[in-house]
């Protein structure tokens, strides 16, 4: 009888398995494709919770075409963003950063604003965008911040660098038009059908190797424990390699959900149905929101970064759901 074999447990793609450094992950905006709309490539949202959505399936060649079906869905609340600062790049290196001229009083209380400095990679305050010699730079992005106080979630906003779509002149014109103004989710996701969601998973604390790596339970009469690996490696050299599934911290890791189908956009939730009120562990929806098919990583109130799809999936793009109501 041949010896039993199985693939190694635990992907080395996600290594080391430790807590993420920040709640909103960094994004390589240069590889995110630019859409037809000259706007932000991403948006900060907050997970409200899951529900069931009644939709009419309009997908071609679908077994449930023109029928009403119920699918799982996730509600993401999207309070408007504001521009915190503008970053100018030269040869893929940060050359200059300019703070926006006006800030909310709440932002000054909870965020420590940098002092005025000069020189390369310096932060300048009180400088107008019109006075910048744009021919000295080849790319521009913005540091945007959310307004969670509008949804009564918390006081401290979330800041994230977000890339812009279009050529350099179009990016500059967008910054000038939207400086010290609110940017809504409807302005960014104009005509989008799918999106990528980046964020952190739930933190599960200290977990054993069975839950953490998915190893099989050993025979019930095994000595020295069932919920552990049978061999942790050879005797010589006397060490345990990092590839051996062991107990440790689990969750709170950065993950990306690609090609999530957008079912519906929502505005004026005060006039909406009761399904958007008294959501468990969240409360009421107070600003703009979107409904996405399927589940999303993280618990309720977790901040997420919605971006343009990195590589669109034909299976997701061909799906066509006509939103009816939440169940």
Buried (B, 14 or more C-beta within 10 A) or exposed (E): EEEEEEEEBBEEEEEEBEEBEEBBBEBEBEEBEBBEBBBBBBBBBBBBBBBEBBBBBEBEEBEEEEEEEEBEBBBBBBBBBBBBBBBBBEEEEBBBBBBBEEBBEEBEEEBEEEEEEEEEEBBBBEBEBEEBEBEEBEBBBBBBBBBBBEBEBBEBBBBBBBBBBBEBEBBBEBBEEBBEEEBBBBBBBEEBBBBBBBBBBEBEEEBBBBEBBEBEEBEEEEEEEEBBBEEEEEEEEEEEEEEBBBBBBBBBBBBBBBBBBBBBBBEEBEEBEEBBEEBEEBBBBBBBBBBBBBEBBBEBBBBBBBBBBBEBEEEBEEBBBEBBEBE
